[in-house]
Amino acid sequence: MDNPFLVEVTRGQLVESRHRGSVSVVDADGGIVLSIGDVDRRVFPRSAVKALQALPLLETGIADKYGLTDEEIALACASHSGEPDHARVAAAMLAKAGRDVSCLECGTHWPMGEAAARQLAASGKTPSALHNNCSGKHAGFICLACGLGDDPRGYVSAGHPVQRRVREALEEITGACHTDDKSGIDGCSIPTYAIPLPSLAFGFARFGTGHGLSGEGKAAAERIRKAVARHPFMVAGTGRFDTKLMEILGERAFVKVGAEGVYCATFPELGYGVALKADDGHARAAEAMMGALALRFLPMSDNEREAVSALAQPVFKNWNGIEVGGIQVSPTLMG
C-alpha cells in the first residue's frame, strides 16, 4: 500500500513537494491510539533508540559506579552536533572508566553542527571520534563493558557482551524479536535491527511509564528521561529540533531523531509511545510529523503552542528575508 501524504512544502500558493509517511501511537498496554499508513513494515530505528540502548548502563548500577552525571547520561542518548561541550562530556565519561578517545570505535567525522565544524577548522584542528554524533552512546557502551569487567575492545560487534545486553534490552522493552536476518550495521558500526512501528511505539510507551518493566528498568527509564529534560542540549545541540522541542516541553515529551526519516517519542503523562517514518527519509518531514503529534496530544499554553507550531510548520524565507513558503502538515496528523 502507498502511505498517505502527510507533509507538504509550499512555495507561494502552490505545493512544491510532498512527503508520504506512516505513524504509530501506542499506549503502555499495547493499545492502538493512532495508526496511519503501513505501520507493519519494518524500519531501522537506528539512533532513535539510543535512550533504550542506554538502559543497561543504569539498570546494572554502572552509571552510579562511575558517578555519571545527568549531563553524561543525556549524552549517552545523543545524536549530538559535535559542539565543544559535547566532546568535553564524552571525554569525561571515558575518563571515569579509565579510558580515552582511542577506545572509541564509532569512527570520526566532522561535527554535524556547521558552526562547530567551522570553529574546529578555523582553529587548525581536525576532528576526533569525540566529535562523532554517537560518541556519547559509545562512551556509555565502554563504561558498561568496563563496569562489567569485560574487555571493551570490539564492543561494537554483535557478539560482544555489551551488544548482547543491549539487544536483550531492546527485545524486552519493545516485545519484538531482534533477529539476525532483520539486522544491519549502523553508521557508527553497532548492530541495528528493523522492527515494525507499533513495536517501537510500544517500547517508548513503556520507557515513558515504566509499565511492565522491572524495578531497575523503571528507575533507569525515569532517570534517563529526567536527565534529558534537564540537559536537552546534550541530546542534539544548538538549533536542533530535539533540543528545541524538549526545551519547550520539558518532561512532558522525550523525542529522539533516528535516521532516514524515523522519529520516536514518549509522552509520559499520557502513557503514549510514538514511532513514525517519512518514506523518503527526509528529516524535515519527520520533524514536522513529530511536531504535529505533539500539538495534537499534549496540553500546552498559548506560548508553548505557538513555539511548537513554529517547529512543526516553519515558514521559509529567502536570503533577502522575504517569505516564500513553508511546511504544512496534513489534517490527518493534527486530528
C-alpha positions as CSV (number, residue, x, y, z in Angstrom):
1,M,0.0,0.0,0.0
2,D,1.1,3.6,-0.6
3,N,1.4,5.6,2.5
4,P,-0.6,8.9,2.6
5,F,1.0,12.3,2.0
6,L,1.4,13.8,5.5
7,V,3.6,16.8,4.8
8,E,3.5,19.4,2.1
9,V,6.1,22.0,1.2
10,T,4.7,25.1,-0.3
11,R,6.0,28.0,-2.4
12,G,3.6,30.8,-2.9
13,Q,0.2,29.3,-3.2
14,L,1.3,26.0,-4.7
15,V,2.6,22.8,-3.3
16,E,6.2,22.3,-4.4
17,S,7.0,19.0,-2.7
18,R,5.1,16.3,-0.7
19,H,6.2,13.6,1.7
20,R,4.4,10.3,2.4
21,G,4.7,8.7,5.8
22,S,3.4,6.3,8.4
23,V,2.7,6.8,12.1
24,S,2.0,4.6,15.1
25,V,0.9,5.8,18.6
26,V,0.5,3.1,21.2
27,D,-0.3,3.1,24.9
28,A,1.6,1.2,27.6
29,D,-0.8,-1.7,27.4
30,G,-0.2,-2.1,23.7
31,G,-3.5,-0.4,22.7
32,I,-3.5,1.5,19.4
33,V,-4.1,5.2,19.8
34,L,-3.4,6.2,16.3
35,S,-2.3,4.3,13.2
36,I,-1.6,5.9,9.8
37,G,-0.2,4.1,6.8
38,D,1.7,0.8,6.5
39,V,2.9,0.6,10.1
40,D,3.8,-3.1,9.9
41,R,6.6,-2.6,7.5
42,R,9.9,-3.0,9.4
43,V,12.1,0.0,9.7
44,F,15.6,0.5,11.1
45,P,15.2,2.9,14.1
46,R,19.0,3.4,14.4
47,S,19.7,6.5,16.6
48,A,16.0,6.8,17.6
49,V,16.5,4.1,20.2
50,K,19.7,5.4,21.9
51,A,17.8,6.0,25.1
52,L,16.6,2.4,25.2
53,Q,20.2,1.2,24.4
54,A,21.3,3.2,27.5
55,L,19.0,1.3,29.9
56,P,21.6,-1.5,30.7
57,L,24.1,1.2,31.8
58,L,21.8,2.3,34.5
59,E,20.0,-0.9,35.3
60,T,23.3,-2.6,36.2
61,G,24.3,0.2,38.6
62,I,27.4,1.0,36.5
63,A,26.3,4.6,35.9
64,D,26.4,5.1,39.7
65,K,29.6,3.1,40.0
66,Y,31.3,5.6,37.8
67,G,29.4,8.6,39.1
68,L,27.9,9.6,35.8
69,T,26.2,12.9,35.9
70,D,22.8,13.9,34.3
71,E,24.8,15.6,31.5
72,E,26.7,12.4,30.8
73,I,23.6,10.2,30.9
74,A,21.8,12.6,28.5
75,L,24.9,12.5,26.2
76,A,24.7,8.7,26.2
77,C,21.3,9.1,24.4
78,A,22.5,11.7,21.9
79,S,23.0,12.3,18.2
80,H,24.9,15.4,19.0
81,S,26.2,18.2,16.9
82,G,29.8,17.8,17.9
83,E,30.0,21.1,19.8
84,P,32.8,21.7,22.3
85,D,30.6,20.7,25.3
86,H,29.5,17.5,23.6
87,A,33.1,16.5,23.0
88,R,34.1,17.5,26.6
89,V,31.4,15.4,28.2
90,A,32.2,12.4,26.1
91,A,35.8,12.6,27.1
92,A,34.8,12.9,30.8
93,M,32.7,9.7,30.6
94,L,35.6,7.8,29.1
95,A,38.0,9.1,31.8
96,K,35.6,7.9,34.6
97,A,36.1,4.3,33.2
98,G,39.8,4.8,32.9
99,R,39.8,5.1,29.1
100,D,40.3,7.8,26.5
101,V,39.3,8.6,22.9
102,S,41.5,5.8,21.5
103,C,38.9,3.3,22.8
104,L,36.0,4.7,20.7
105,E,35.1,2.5,17.8
106,C,32.4,4.8,16.3
107,G,34.7,6.4,13.7
108,T,35.5,10.0,13.1
109,H,33.6,12.7,11.2
110,W,33.5,16.5,11.2
111,P,30.9,17.9,13.7
112,M,27.3,17.7,12.4
113,G,26.8,21.3,13.6
114,E,28.1,23.7,10.9
115,A,29.2,26.3,13.4
116,A,31.1,23.7,15.4
117,A,32.8,22.3,12.3
118,R,33.8,25.8,11.1
119,Q,35.1,26.6,14.6
120,L,37.2,23.5,14.7
121,A,38.6,24.0,11.2
122,A,39.4,27.7,11.9
123,S,41.4,26.7,14.9
124,G,43.5,24.5,12.6
125,K,42.3,21.3,14.3
126,T,40.9,18.1,12.8
127,P,38.0,16.1,14.4
128,S,38.4,13.1,16.6
129,A,36.0,10.3,17.4
130,L,34.7,12.6,20.3
131,H,33.1,14.7,17.6
132,N,31.2,11.8,16.1
133,N,27.5,12.3,16.8
134,C,27.4,8.9,18.5
135,S,30.4,9.4,20.8
136,G,28.2,9.7,24.0
137,K,26.4,6.5,23.3
138,H,29.8,4.7,22.6
139,A,31.3,6.2,25.8
140,G,28.3,4.7,27.6
141,F,29.0,1.3,26.0
142,I,32.6,1.5,27.1
143,C,31.6,2.3,30.6
144,L,29.2,-0.6,30.6
145,A,31.9,-3.0,29.3
146,C,34.5,-1.8,31.9
147,G,31.9,-1.9,34.7
148,L,31.0,-5.5,33.9
149,G,34.7,-6.5,33.8
150,D,34.7,-7.1,30.1
151,D,37.4,-6.0,27.6
152,P,35.8,-3.1,25.7
153,R,37.7,-3.9,22.6
154,G,35.3,-4.9,19.8
155,Y,32.3,-3.6,21.8
156,V,30.6,-2.7,18.5
157,S,30.3,-6.3,17.3
158,A,27.1,-8.3,17.7
159,G,28.8,-11.0,19.7
160,H,30.3,-8.7,22.3
161,P,28.7,-8.9,25.8
162,V,27.8,-5.2,25.6
163,Q,25.8,-5.6,22.3
164,R,24.2,-8.8,23.6
165,R,22.9,-6.9,26.7
166,V,21.7,-4.0,24.5
167,R,19.9,-6.4,22.1
168,E,18.2,-8.1,25.1
169,A,17.1,-4.8,26.5
170,L,15.6,-3.7,23.1
171,E,13.8,-7.0,22.7
172,E,12.4,-6.9,26.2
173,I,11.0,-3.4,26.1
174,T,9.6,-3.5,22.5
175,G,8.4,-7.1,22.6
176,A,9.9,-7.6,19.1
177,C,12.5,-10.2,18.3
178,H,15.7,-8.7,17.1
179,T,16.8,-11.4,14.7
180,D,20.0,-11.6,12.6
181,D,18.0,-11.8,9.3
182,K,16.4,-8.4,10.1
183,S,19.7,-6.7,11.1
184,G,22.2,-4.4,9.6
185,I,25.2,-2.3,10.6
186,D,24.6,1.3,11.7
187,G,26.7,4.2,10.7
188,C,28.6,4.0,14.0
189,S,29.3,0.3,13.4
190,I,27.0,-1.2,16.0
191,P,24.2,-3.7,15.0
192,T,20.8,-2.2,14.2
193,Y,17.5,-4.2,13.9
194,A,14.5,-3.5,11.8
195,I,11.2,-3.7,13.6
196,P,7.6,-2.5,13.0
197,L,6.5,0.9,14.1
198,P,3.9,-0.4,16.6
199,S,6.6,-2.3,18.4
200,L,8.8,0.8,18.6
201,A,5.9,2.9,19.8
202,F,5.1,0.2,22.5
203,G,8.7,0.3,23.6
204,F,8.6,4.0,24.0
205,A,5.3,3.9,25.9
206,R,6.9,1.5,28.3
207,F,10.0,3.7,28.5
208,G,7.8,6.7,29.3
209,T,5.7,4.9,32.0
210,G,7.8,2.1,33.3
211,H,4.8,-0.2,32.8
212,G,5.9,-3.8,32.5
213,L,9.5,-3.1,33.4
214,S,11.5,-4.4,36.3
215,G,12.0,-2.1,39.3
216,E,15.6,-1.4,38.0
217,G,14.3,-0.8,34.5
218,K,11.6,1.6,35.6
219,A,14.0,3.6,37.7
220,A,16.6,3.6,34.8
221,A,14.0,4.9,32.3
222,E,12.8,7.6,34.7
223,R,16.4,8.7,35.4
224,I,17.2,8.9,31.7
225,R,14.1,11.0,30.9
226,K,14.8,13.4,33.8
227,A,18.5,13.7,32.7
228,V,17.5,14.6,29.2
229,A,14.8,17.0,30.3
230,R,17.4,18.8,32.4
231,H,20.0,18.8,29.6
232,P,18.2,18.8,26.2
233,F,21.2,20.5,24.6
234,M,23.3,17.3,25.2
235,V,20.9,15.2,23.1
236,A,21.2,17.2,20.0
237,G,22.6,20.8,20.1
238,T,22.2,24.4,19.2
239,G,19.2,25.0,16.9
240,R,18.3,21.3,16.6
241,F,14.7,20.1,16.7
242,D,15.0,17.6,19.6
243,T,16.7,20.2,21.8
244,K,14.2,22.9,20.9
245,L,11.1,20.8,21.5
246,M,12.3,19.4,24.8
247,E,13.4,22.8,26.0
248,I,9.7,23.9,25.4
249,L,8.0,20.8,26.8
250,G,10.4,19.5,29.5
251,E,9.4,16.1,31.0
252,R,6.1,16.1,29.0
253,A,8.0,14.8,26.0
254,F,11.1,12.8,25.2
255,V,11.8,12.8,21.4
256,K,14.6,11.3,19.5
257,V,15.6,11.5,15.9
258,G,16.7,8.4,14.1
259,A,17.9,8.3,10.5
260,E,16.2,8.1,7.2
261,G,13.1,9.8,8.4
262,V,12.5,7.8,11.6
263,Y,11.5,9.5,14.8
264,C,10.4,8.1,18.2
265,A,9.0,9.7,21.3
266,T,7.2,9.2,24.5
267,F,4.6,11.4,26.1
268,P,4.9,10.1,29.7
269,E,1.9,11.8,31.3
270,L,-0.4,10.3,28.6
271,G,1.3,7.0,28.6
272,Y,1.9,7.1,24.9
273,G,4.7,6.0,22.7
274,V,5.2,7.3,19.2
275,A,7.1,6.0,16.2
276,L,7.0,7.4,12.7
277,K,8.7,7.2,9.4
278,A,8.9,9.7,6.5
279,D,9.1,7.4,3.4
280,D,11.7,9.4,1.6
281,G,13.9,9.7,4.6
282,H,13.8,13.5,4.7
283,A,14.3,14.9,8.2
284,R,12.2,18.0,7.5
285,A,9.2,15.8,7.0
286,A,9.8,13.6,10.1
287,E,10.3,16.7,12.3
288,A,7.0,18.2,11.0
289,M,5.2,15.0,11.7
290,M,6.6,14.8,15.2
291,G,5.8,18.4,16.0
292,A,2.2,17.9,14.7
293,L,1.7,14.9,17.0
294,A,3.0,16.9,20.0
295,L,0.4,19.6,19.1
296,R,-2.3,17.0,18.7
297,F,-1.8,15.2,22.0
298,L,-0.1,17.4,24.6
299,P,-1.7,20.2,26.6
300,M,0.2,23.4,26.1
301,S,0.0,27.0,27.0
302,D,-0.6,29.5,24.2
303,N,3.0,30.4,24.1
304,E,4.1,26.8,24.0
305,R,1.7,26.0,21.3
306,E,3.0,28.9,19.2
307,A,6.6,27.8,19.7
308,V,5.9,24.2,18.8
309,S,3.8,25.2,15.8
310,A,6.8,27.2,14.5
311,L,8.8,23.9,14.7
312,A,6.1,21.8,13.1
313,Q,5.1,24.2,10.4
314,P,8.0,26.6,9.8
315,V,7.9,29.5,7.4
316,F,10.6,29.6,4.7
317,K,12.3,32.9,3.9
318,N,14.9,33.5,1.2
319,W,18.3,35.2,1.6
320,N,16.7,38.6,1.5
321,G,14.3,37.8,4.3
322,I,11.3,37.5,2.0
323,E,8.7,34.9,3.0
324,V,8.5,32.4,0.1
325,G,6.6,29.4,1.5
326,G,6.7,26.8,4.3
327,I,5.8,23.4,5.6
328,Q,2.2,22.3,6.2
329,V,1.2,19.0,7.9
330,S,-1.9,17.0,6.9
331,P,-5.1,17.4,9.0
332,T,-4.9,13.6,9.3
333,L,-1.9,14.2,11.7
334,M,-3.4,17.2,13.5
335,G,-6.6,15.3,14.3
